[in-house]
Structure formats: C-alpha cells, structure tokens
C-alpha cells in the first residue's frame, strides 16, 4: 500500500475525557468572558495548552510505527489458536506507549482490544499474542484494524493504518472414536515399491526435520553431528498402513453427519499418520494422493477443512482388498469405520 | 542483547495513582482554605481523612461494602440539610458538598470514570477558590495542579486496559510506600525526568502564549457568575465607633498596593481618603442616613468620568489600586481625579457630594481599579448643596436640622457640653474674631497637640457623658479618632462645618518592584473643615506627629522604604496583579505593538547587516585575486561539509549523546574495540560453515563479551584478548 493512502487512514477522535475537557473549556471560557477574570483566562489557557500537548504527543506517539499480523499456520476447530501481532517502533528517540490493536475474526461477533502493556522503546519491536477459538472448520479470517492509542492523557483516540486481513484454514475438530482393525496388511513384492517413502522400519533416507514430524523419527546422532535436526525417512513396507477414502456424497450424509464425518476422518488420518500407518487418501471423484510426509497430511487436512457435501457422480473406485478405510453413517449419531468392507470401528456423537 | 528497562507493574501503577490522587485532593482542600465560607470543619475533617488514607491505605481497604453505602446515605443527608439551612445562599453549601464528594471519590474504589470525576472535583475547587480570592497562591496552586493532574491522567491512560486492569483495582491491602518509592527510583531515570520537565515547561509556555493571545472582550456579566460578598474586616464601614480605626492599626497586613507612575508622583505624606462621616452621636461618627440614601447613586459601569481635567494641569499616568479583599467596600482615593476604570462592569455606590466611591458589596478578593489624572490636594470642592447651606456665616439652624448637609455642623450634645465647648472655643480663639478655617484649625490643632499625647491606649474616661467631651475635659492621651472627633466638635461649635474622614495615611515604597504599599497599620482618622471663602473642604489632621498644625502648609516627611526578603515576597504579589490579574485588552495591544516594534528593529538590523555583507561579497567577487584566498574557500567548504555531516547523521549524534549520558562506560575505547571484534566474529560465523570454524571461537567470544559488557579490564589484558581474536579471525577462511 502506498504511503499516501496510509496517511489518509489516520483518524483522531475525541474520547469521553476529551469531550469533557472541551465542555469545561467552553464553560470556563464563557465565565472568563462574562467576568473578564484573568484567573479564568489563565485556567482556560492551561486547559487548552494541555489539549495541544495531548494532540502533539498523540501524533508523535503514532509516528513511524510498523505492525504486522501473523496468523497461525494451522488451526483446529474447537481448539484455541494463537495469532501474533508484531509491532515495531521505528522512531529514533521517542518510545511508543499505550498502543492498542483491535482484533477481530470471522468467528467472533465483536472485535477485541489487544493492548501493548509496556512502552516500546525507539527501535524496539514486540510481539503480542491474541488467542481465539474457531468454532467451525473451513476458511477463517483474522482482522487487525490498525493501531489505536489514547496516549498521553486519554483526551484523544488516534487510530491509523488500514485493516489487515489474514486467512487461515481451520481443520475439523478432533473427536474420540473407536478403531480396532484386524492385524494384517498387504505385503509388497516389488522392490521398486519398497523404495518409496512410507511407514516402515527400513531406513530410506535422512532429511531435515519439518514441523509436525514424529519425534521418534529424529536421528539424534546425525542431528548432533550436523548441528540441525534431522529425521529418518523410512521405506514403505509390505505391512504398511491404511488408505483413507472419504465420500462427501450429498445423498449419503446429512449436514450434521457430514461435519462429524469430516472430524472423524481428520482425527483418524492424523492418528494413523503419527503411528506411521497412513499411506494414501482419496476423496470421492478425486485422485489418490500418497502421504509421504507431514505436508501431505496437512494437505489432506486442508482438503477436509474445505470439503463440502456434493453429488458424487462416480463412486466406482476399486477400493477393496487394499485396506481402504471407508466411513459410512449408521443412524443419525453414529459413523462406522470399515476396512475393506469389514467394520473396524465406530464414532458416536 | 538489549537491556530491558524496569517498568512499573499494574498494581504499582494503581498505588502511584492513589498517591497522586491524594495529593490532588489535598491541593484542592488547601485551595479552599482561603475562602471565607465557613468551610473550616469540612476542610479539617476531609484533610485528616485524606492524610490518613495516604499514610495508611490499608485501613481503607478493610472497610466493608456496607460502610460505603452508609457513608453515601449519610453524605446525602448532610448535604441536603446543609442546603436547607443555608438558604438562600447557594455557593457555600455547594462548595461544602463538593468537599464531601471529593472525599468520597478519593477514598472509594475508582475506575476510569471515577478517576475523571475526582480530577474534575479537584479542578472545580481550585477554580472556585482562584476566582473568588484572586490570590497569588492560586497561581502557585494551579502550577502545582497541572503536573499532578497530567501525571494522573497519564497513569489512568496507562491503566485503561479493560478488563485486566479491573482485576488489579486497588484494594489497599498490600500497600507499602517504601516499596513503591524504591521501585520509582528504579524506574525513573534522567531521561524520563527531563522529558517530564520539558513537557511541563511546554504546557506553561504555551498557556502563557495563549493567555496573552486570547482575544479579550467583555460580556459584562450577562450571565450571573459567582457574586459572593463578605463583611468588612477592617471597620471602615458606614458607622465607626471610637477606637474602631485604631484597632485596625494592630494588623500589619497589607490593605492596599498602588502601582504609581513614579515615586515622584506620590505625596510625601499621602492620605488615602475612603469614607466621610458627617453625623455625630454619643462618641460615634457615621454617614448620615440622608447621605446614604438620597445622595448615593448606584450605578453599573466599567468606567466613570468624575470631573473635567484642569487644563493647566499636566496629564498624569494611571494609578492602579489593588485593594485587598475584606478591607472595605469604600475605595481609597487620595484626591480628585478625572476618570476611574474597572476591569469589568462593576456595581458601584457613589456619593459624589462628599467624594466617596465604593462598590455595592465588600469584595472578598483583591479588587483593582485604575484612576487617571489624579490630583494630590488637601482641599476638596464642596457640593452645591453644601455651598448653599453654609453660605450664611451665622448658621441659625444648628441643632435643629438633622438632614445632610446640616449634619456636618450638627452637635448632638447636651446643653452643658455645648456650653463647655463654647467656653473652650472662646478661650482658644481669645477674641480673635472671625477667623479663616485654616487659622482656626491651626489654633485648635496647636491646643490639642499641647495638651494631649498620641497613644493607642487612650486615657480611661469615667462617667456617662459624651466620651469625646469627657476626653477633652479629663484625658491626656488618645488615638487619632479622639483627636479628629474633638476637632470636629470644637469646629462645629465654633460655626465651622466639619466632618470626620477615615482611610489610610502614609505607606511605604517597595524598592524591589517600585510600587506603593499601604498596610492596615496605616489606618487613620482625620478631619475636614469647610472653608467658606474658597467653598472647599480643607483637610486637617489634628493627630500629633502628622506634620504642621497649619493645614495650608504642605507636610514634608520622608517616605518609608521597604526592602529585603519581605519586600521581595510582596513584590511577587504585585507582579501577579500586574501581569496576570490586571492584564487587559490595552496590555494586549501594547504587547503586540511592542513585539511589532522589536521585530521591525530586528528586521531592519538584519537587513542592514545583510546589505553590508552582500556589498562586501560583491566587492570580493569583483576583486578575486586580492580579497579571496584559498584559506577562505577552504574554510567555507569545511563548514559546508561539517553541516552536511551533522545534518545527515543527526540521529546518530543524538543517540550517541544519549548513550553518553546514560551509559558513559559504553564509550570506553577498549569496550568499543571489543564490540568491533564481536561484530566481525558474528559476520564470519554467518558466512562460514560451522564445521570450518576453529574450536576456540566460543571461548574467544566469551572473552570478548566479558570485555565489552563486563567489568572494566586492564589495557594489557584486553590487548592479549584482541590479539587472540585477530588470530581467530585470520584463521576463518
């Protein structure tokens, strides 16, 4: 955004204290003119000079401030999220005080004030946390309505800066479910297939650590030697995990059941991944995607977050015999988990 | 690593707010002490309560909620009762109510709204007091109030973080002033204090500018505003008992200050005439009811033209009088004048026939007025009525007519006393026949001076007769009123209309600020005798020690001069009256004209210098080989470069200066060198792979950091560390 447009967004309002000061000044002024009393003129001039000082300090306080909003990378429905407002005082000498940011979200009805509790010295920056709890999966908007300050005496409220909106995706809520699959799995015969990264026990490669990688995969020796976190990438084994199939068919799920299904699918996928037993996933009508790293899992959760009920024209994907997990409704409050058409678990709302 | 400065916690800010609010409340109560409204009990009680709450805030914290409820209800009852009992007066009970609310607001738990209410109440007290008293103390109090109020608002602004600040609402249970002061000492540094002082000076400077520049016009009290009167403390009222004036002399307080054009304009022995008492009865003089009603004019005016200026007389500068509050409603006037001005529209009570000017009520605060073309004289023209009445030399109606102007010759005495007075007169005149008023005055004054002494403790006169006659018969010492009264009675008996005059005589010159000061101890009574030949009233002072006995001879006495600390302190008051209280449109115009003249002078002077400089430059350019040398060019170039560098790096300089004041040790060359090595090491570490770094890098880094930030190390030790650092830096490829 260009500088001139930012300037235009500056606004100074009188607060209640400011209005009181103006009214008192008017009263004192009227009395002073009425009586020609220099005592009252002196009082009036002191009031006005305080107001002038307040205006000057207010302008100086809000000068050369920079701020940015960092939305969290991942959010989960029903769990508190944390966004960071970073504010930097680029002034050379003077501190910035009594700063307040108005934060809002698409979930919360009204905005909240986020106060900077200490003075920000010249050249310093500070992070402020704002926690919130998204209530629904899907796209989530965070809104920062510029900086506001009533510094120094609370007569004037000066706000500046445009609205900053950040978008995040809220994954479905974690739910408790029962999942007891029969032991077993498909053993790969092809060597090429074994060279693929996946849940297994044989070491395939070492790669840098990524946020969300299971701690048990950290290769401590290599980490110590290289001075940075390194994790083991395992090769896919025959007795690998499961493949998750999600069908958002309009005809299968009611609206409430659909939300429960999304929550169950995300919880199940995450648990399977962390136990190293999720191989791939597929959404009805879409392509099969492999899950090789945590990023793939996040992609899947993002899909689930944005998934909507729709009419699936072709649901003929051959999914039997490959440990495909299907989710199907059973009554209004129950979803059953099937592996290769055998019941393996259940979710009750 | 940046050092984080200490700051106060929310709880400590609440404690500081409590302290400042207590100080504000005390200041407000202090300001009300000057008011004469029967506030003593309220002020004492509230002052004690506030001081207690400041010393022991924990006691307030222990009060249960029910106590506050009871307090509120009882306050309501007290206030309503007070209003009912004080009817029809409204301002005194209003101020008392404000005091009680102020106390409640101070002690009860407060949030932002209540904080603002408290501040408003304090402000109200201060303004009410200042407006009514117009005292110098108000100036001091408001200058104290401003930083306290701004600090208070600043803290309130800092604490305005709902809802978390509500959690820390001051309960008073954990107060410890020692802890708070220690924390304040930690937090405050020279920069914060300096900034605070600078901001305060800014407010004072801007308000001074605004005070001078605010356009002045007068609504002439279109809105009724704070008309509070009081009784006269001095005894200068319509009725003066014997000894009343002498009692005033025991008070050494200032009654009147006068800004005079120059010391030469002041008479050597000035008489400040306030009140004329024409009627005598049983030892007391008073202004007759006729004079008070029929001849008194009530007018509303900002200025009055009293008489035409004598064309032969030179115009004199203005005389500004500052009459202290509670002295009298009659204005001291040393002589006839052309014009009198007041600051605003003023209700006046004029008795022009006897040259007495007053306001409608006794002013509670300093009252100031300005007179122009004043004429020092000991003769006042008689009114037309007086001239007509006293035209007959033998006044047949003495003792029969009791209306003004005959009250000026009336004697309410017994036949016996009248006979005795007549005998005394005959004895004094000794068959001199028809004497002039001045000659008669001289004879009587001589008699009084020869037979009586001046004393503030007059001889006790026993008996039930007239006290003045009794004193004349048996006394031997007395105060000014007895002398003046004796003169008046004798003169009236001799057929000379005479009257008593009260006011001030004398005064002192304040050498510090060059103004005249009259104290209550200068209160005096003297007489005026009618001179039928000139149709004037002749001023006669029959009190011993007042000069010559002949009233026509100008009195030559030396003026008193005040100097030293007391004069210096008093001069502050006159400054306050001159610069603040008496500042008006004319002063604004004068100031603006003065500024204009100053700027014009500066402009002309600068233009002149510029012209000379330009001329020289032109000459130099025309004769370059002779006048311009390379040294000149070099110095001009150097100055230019210096200015550019100074401007370009002004913030660096400023930071450097601040660092110098705050952490002078940071400018130590050894520490700076260590800092440079640390920066180079950091740079290398970022550029080079970790594996290729020498193993002793952490050790060298620790040593350098110790030199940079730790206690001061010796130069030799530092040199060894720097050598190692250089070696390490060379080794990193």
Contacts between the chains, C-beta under 8 A, distances in Angstrom:
chain1	res1	chain2	res2	distance
A	16	B	116	7.8
A	17	B	116	5.8
A	17	B	153	7.4
A	20	B	116	6.6
A	20	B	120	7.2
A	24	B	120	7.5
A	24	B	123	7.5
A	28	B	127	7.1
A	30	B	219	7.9
A	30	B	223	6.7
A	31	B	131	7.8
A	31	B	223	7.5
A	31	B	225	5.5
A	31	B	226	8.0
A	33	B	217	6.6
A	33	B	218	6.8
A	33	B	219	4.9
A	34	B	219	4.6
A	34	B	220	7.9
A	34	B	221	5.7
A	34	B	222	6.2
A	34	B	223	4.7
A	34	B	225	5.3
A	35	B	131	7.7
A	35	B	221	6.3
A	35	B	225	5.2
A	35	B	226	7.5
A	35	B	344	6.0
A	36	B	216	7.3
A	36	B	218	4.8
A	36	B	343	5.1
A	36	B	344	3.8
A	36	B	584	7.5
A	37	B	131	5.8
A	37	B	134	7.7
A	37	B	344	7.8
A	38	B	211	7.8
A	38	B	580	5.4
A	38	B	581	5.3
A	38	B	582	7.4
A	38	B	583	5.2
A	39	B	127	7.8
A	39	B	130	4.6
A	39	B	131	5.3
A	39	B	134	5.9
A	39	B	138	6.4
A	39	B	580	7.7
A	39	B	581	7.2
A	40	B	127	7.3
A	40	B	131	6.2
A	41	B	211	5.9
A	41	B	214	5.9
A	41	B	216	7.8
A	41	B	583	7.8
A	42	B	139	7.7
A	42	B	142	7.1
A	42	B	207	7.4
A	42	B	211	5.6
A	42	B	580	6.2
A	43	B	127	5.6
A	43	B	130	7.1
A	43	B	142	6.8
A	44	B	210	7.8
A	44	B	214	7.0
A	45	B	206	7.9
A	45	B	207	4.2
A	45	B	208	7.5
A	45	B	209	8.0
A	45	B	210	3.8
A	45	B	211	4.2
A	45	B	214	6.4
A	46	B	142	6.6
A	46	B	146	5.9
A	46	B	203	7.1
A	46	B	207	4.6
A	48	B	206	7.9
A	48	B	207	7.2
A	48	B	210	5.4
A	49	B	202	7.8
A	49	B	203	4.9
A	49	B	204	7.8
A	49	B	206	3.8
A	49	B	207	3.9
A	49	B	210	6.0
A	50	B	146	7.2
A	50	B	150	6.5
A	50	B	203	6.1
A	52	B	206	5.6
A	53	B	150	7.9
A	53	B	199	6.4
A	53	B	202	6.0
A	53	B	203	5.5
A	53	B	206	7.1
A	57	B	199	7.7
A	92	B	651	4.2
A	92	B	654	6.9
A	92	B	655	7.0
A	93	B	651	7.5
A	93	B	654	6.2
A	93	B	655	7.5
A	93	B	658	7.4
A	97	B	158	7.3
A	98	B	157	5.6
A	98	B	158	6.2
A	98	B	160	7.7
A	100	B	161	7.8
A	113	B	161	7.7
A	113	B	162	7.6
A	115	B	161	4.3
A	115	B	164	7.8
A	117	B	161	7.1
A	118	B	7	5.5
A	119	B	7	6.8
A	121	B	5	7.3
A	124	B	2	7.2
A	150	B	157	5.5
A	150	B	160	6.6
A	151	B	157	6.3
A	152	B	150	7.8
A	152	B	153	7.6
A	152	B	154	5.4
A	152	B	157	6.4
A	153	B	150	6.2
A	153	B	153	3.9
A	153	B	154	6.1
A	153	B	157	6.0
A	154	B	112	7.8
A	154	B	153	6.0
A	154	B	156	6.3
A	154	B	157	4.2
A	154	B	160	6.5
A	155	B	153	7.9
A	227	B	690	5.4
